[in-house]
Amino acid sequence: MNKTDKIEYEFQKAIFQNPINASLYNDYAVFLSKYRKDYCAALKNFSRAIKFDPQNKIYKSNFNKTIRLQENKINFRHNIFMIFLISVMSWIGINGYTNIMNLFSLFVIAQLVLSYKQSISKKLYSFQFLSN
């Protein structure tokens, strides 16, 4: 068990012993966001902190920062995939593989990726709106 695992275990133990402590949820969420890069779990814990202390601006600010980090992570993955897709499409065009089915299937994949990104973004924004 490494140091971060021990810290996470201590947070979970403390939250189990005191399940209505907003500060614990916030601190645990900061830990999850900063060291584990687990933004979904961090957002859930920030939401719990806000639930127990709805007037706390620090908790809301941390929540919003984590949403932006999650969006950046999604955007980065999306951009990498789109670069890959454009490269494949260019390779197909350069090598004369202009089969319409190849281009059509790549177009469908690109549309699926874009719709996935949009649905995740909508979910993040609705999550943000509900908790603020």
N, C-alpha and C positions, 0 to 999 in steps of 0.2 A: 504494500500500500504506500503510494507516494504522498508527498506533502499536500497536494491539492485534493487528493481523495480523503485524507484525514480532515482537512478543513471542511469539505463538503459533508462528511459524516457528522462533524460537530454542529454544523448549521442545521442539518436535518434533525439531529437529536434535540437541539435547543427549540426548534419549531414544534416538535412533537410534545415537548414539555410545556410550551407556552404558545398555543396555537392562535392566539389573538394579538400577538405582538407585531404591530405594523413595521416597526424598525427592523426586526429580525427578517421579515419577508423582503424588505427593501435591500438590506445588506446581502442577503442570500442571492437575490436577483442580480445585484451588482457583481457579485462573485461569478455567477453563472455567465453573465454577459462578458465580463472582462477576461476570465481565465478559461472557461469552458467553451466560450463562443456559442453557447446554447441559447439563442435568442428567444425561441419559443417558450422554453421553461422560464427564462428570465421575465418575459412579458406576463406569464401567468402569476409569478410571484410579485411582480410590481402591481398587478391588478389586485391581488390579495392585500397588499400594503395599502393601496388606495381605498379599498373597501373598508378597512379598519380605521383609516385616517384620511377621509376624503378632502380635507382642507389643506393637506400637506403639499406644498408646491414642489418640494425637492423630489418626492416620489413621482409626481406627474412629469417633472422634467426628465428624470431618469427613464421613465417609461417611454417618453417621446424620443429620447436619444437612442434607445434600443430599437425602436421602430425604424429609425433612420439607418441604423447599422444593419438591420435585417433587410431593408430595401437595397442597400448598397451591395450586400451579399448576393441577393437575387439578381440585381442588375449586372454584377460582374460575371456570374455564371451565364446569364443570358447573352452578354456581349461575346464571351468566349465561344459559346455555341454558334452564334450568328457568324462569327469570323470563320469558324470551321465550315459551316454550311456554305458560305460564299466561296470559300476555297474549293470545296468539292464541286460546286456549280461551275466555277471557272475552269477547273480541271476537266470537267465533262465537256465544256465548250471548246477548250483548246485541243483536246484529243479527238474531237469529232464525234463524240458519243451524244449526239443531239436527239436521242430517242425521247420522244415527247413524254413517255411514261416515267423516265428517269427525272426529268425536270418537274413533272407534275408531282411525283412522290416527294421530292425535296421541298416543293412549295407547300405541300400538305404538312410536312414535318415542321417547317418554319411557322406555319399558322398555328399548329398545336403548341409550339413553344411560346409564341406571342400570347395566345389565349391563356396559357398556364400562368405566365408572368402577370397578365392583367387580373386574373382571378385572385392570385396571391396578394397583389397590391390592393385590390378592393377589400380583401379580408383584413389586411393590416390597417387600412384607413378606417374601416368600420369598427375594428377593435379599438383604435385610438379614439374615435368619436364617442364610443360607448363609455369609455373609462374616464373621459375628461368632463 
